[in-house]
Amino acid sequence: MTTFLIIGGAGVVLLGIALVVGDVLDGVLGSAEGLFDSDVFSTAGLAGLVGGFGFGGAIGLGVSGLTPVGVLTGLLLGIALAYGSTRLTRVLRHQGSSNTVRTDSLVGSEASVITAIPADGYGQVRLSHNGHLVTISACSTTAIGAGERVWISEVLTPTAVGVEPIDALPAAGEGQ
């Protein structure tokens, strides 16, 4: 049983190393083209396999008293933990927002002025767009105080927009 516990402890140590320098180790493991492309040998997967084998083997041996049962239990638990940890790390690595905020998509959006905008000068506005809180430089032909609501009328640069006071919006039916 001691051997299984030492192997399980090695899995825990490998998991600790994976948490600290896992990306470096995964880069080394992934450098052999073709063999490691499927993330089967990710650091988290190896830690799950080794730890699961060690502790599962100790449980199987402790319950049955038979080494082959301990080895089989360890292999089953190790493979399950390796698969689960590999899937989880793959999901976490590949998650991200596909809703990247682009300045040109902000035209027509409502925003709040957070830094006063002087006439023909720059201030800042904040708005929520596609689930992102966006703060961007803003310019206006009229002075607009902090806290006022505005709408984005044009894109000036990738980091600045033109705004108008919300009351300057044309009413429905006007201009048609």
C-alpha positions in Angstrom: 0.0 0.0 0.0 2.9 2.3 0.7 4.0 2.1 -2.9 0.6 3.2 -4.1 0.5 6.1 -1.6 4.0 7.3 -2.8 2.8 7.2 -6.4 -0.3 9.2 -5.4 1.9 11.7 -3.6 4.0 12.1 -6.7 0.8 12.9 -8.6 -0.1 15.6 -6.1 3.5 17.0 -6.4 3.1 17.0 -10.2 -0.2 18.8 -9.9 1.5 21.4 -7.7 4.2 21.9 -10.3 1.5 22.1 -13.1 -0.2 24.9 -11.2 3.0 26.9 -10.9 4.8 26.2 -14.2 2.2 24.2 -16.2 2.3 26.2 -19.4 6.1 25.7 -19.6 5.8 22.0 -19.0 2.9 21.7 -21.5 5.1 23.5 -24.1 7.9 21.0 -23.5 5.5 18.1 -23.7 3.8 19.6 -26.8 7.0 20.2 -28.7 7.0 16.6 -30.2 4.7 17.1 -33.2 2.0 14.5 -33.7 2.5 12.6 -30.5 1.2 15.1 -28.0 -1.2 17.1 -30.2 -4.4 15.7 -28.5 -3.5 17.1 -25.0 -3.5 13.5 -23.7 -0.1 14.2 -22.1 -0.9 17.6 -20.7 0.7 18.2 -17.3 -2.8 18.2 -15.6 -3.6 14.9 -17.4 -0.4 13.3 -16.2 -1.0 14.5 -12.7 -4.5 13.1 -12.7 -3.2 9.8 -14.1 -0.4 9.4 -11.6 -2.4 10.6 -8.6 -5.5 8.6 -9.5 -3.4 5.5 -10.1 -1.6 5.9 -6.7 -4.6 6.7 -4.5 -7.0 4.4 -6.4 -4.5 1.6 -6.1 -4.2 2.2 -2.4 -8.0 2.2 -2.0 -8.4 -1.0 -4.1 -5.6 -2.8 -2.2 -7.0 -1.6 1.2 -10.5 -2.8 0.4 -9.6 -6.2 -1.2 -6.2 -7.0 0.1 -5.2 -8.1 -3.5 -2.5 -6.2 -5.5 -4.1 -6.9 -8.9 -7.4 -5.4 -7.7 -5.4 -2.4 -6.5 -3.7 -2.0 -9.8 -6.9 -2.3 -11.7 -8.7 0.2 -9.5 -5.8 2.6 -9.7 -5.7 2.4 -13.5 -9.5 3.0 -13.8 -9.4 5.9 -11.4 -6.2 7.3 -13.0 -7.6 7.2 -16.5 -10.8 8.8 -15.4 -9.0 11.6 -13.6 -6.6 12.1 -16.5 -9.5 12.4 -19.0 -11.5 14.7 -16.7 -8.6 17.0 -16.0 -7.5 17.1 -19.6 -11.0 18.0 -20.8 -11.4 20.7 -18.1 -8.1 22.4 -18.9 -8.9 22.3 -22.6 -12.2 24.0 -22.0 -10.6 26.6 -19.7 -7.9 27.4 -22.2 -10.2 27.7 -25.2 -12.9 29.7 -23.5 -13.0 33.4 -24.3 -15.3 36.0 -25.5 -16.2 36.0 -29.2 -17.8 39.4 -28.7 -14.7 41.5 -29.1 -15.6 45.2 -28.9 -14.9 47.1 -32.1 -15.1 50.9 -32.0 -17.2 51.0 -35.3 -19.9 48.8 -33.6 -20.5 51.5 -31.0 -22.2 54.0 -33.3 -25.8 54.6 -32.1 -25.1 53.3 -28.6 -26.0 55.2 -25.5 -23.2 56.1 -23.0 -22.6 58.1 -19.8 -20.1 60.9 -19.6 -17.5 60.1 -16.9 -15.1 62.9 -17.6 -16.6 66.2 -18.7 -16.3 66.9 -22.4 -15.4 70.6 -23.3 -16.7 72.1 -26.5 -14.4 70.8 -29.3 -12.4 68.9 -26.7 -12.0 65.4 -25.3 -13.5 63.7 -22.3 -14.4 60.1 -21.6 -17.6 58.1 -21.8 -18.5 54.6 -20.4 -21.1 52.2 -21.8 -22.0 48.5 -21.7 -21.7 46.9 -25.1 -22.1 43.1 -25.8 -21.5 42.4 -22.1 -18.3 44.4 -21.9 -17.9 47.6 -19.9 -16.2 50.0 -22.3 -14.5 53.3 -21.5 -13.5 55.4 -24.5 -12.4 58.9 -25.3 -15.1 61.1 -26.7 -15.3 64.5 -28.4 -18.3 66.8 -28.9 -19.0 70.1 -30.6 -20.8 71.3 -27.4 -19.8 71.1 -23.8 -21.2 68.1 -21.9 -20.9 67.7 -18.2 -20.0 64.5 -16.3 -22.9 62.2 -15.6 -24.9 63.2 -18.6 -26.2 60.7 -21.1 -25.0 60.9 -24.7 -25.2 58.8 -27.8 -22.3 57.9 -30.0 -22.7 59.5 -33.4 -19.4 58.7 -35.2 -16.0 57.0 -34.9 -13.2 59.5 -34.9 -10.2 57.1 -34.4 -10.0 53.5 -33.0 -9.8 55.0 -29.5 -12.1 58.0 -29.8 -15.7 58.6 -30.8 -17.9 61.6 -31.5 -20.9 62.0 -29.2 -24.1 64.1 -29.0 -26.3 64.8 -26.0 -29.1 62.3 -25.8 -31.7 65.1 -26.3 -30.1 65.8 -29.7 -31.4 62.5 -31.0 -34.0 63.0 -33.8 -37.5 62.2 -32.7 -39.2 59.3 -34.4 -40.7 60.4 -37.7 -38.6 63.5 -38.0 -36.5 64.0 -41.1 -38.5 61.5 -43.2 
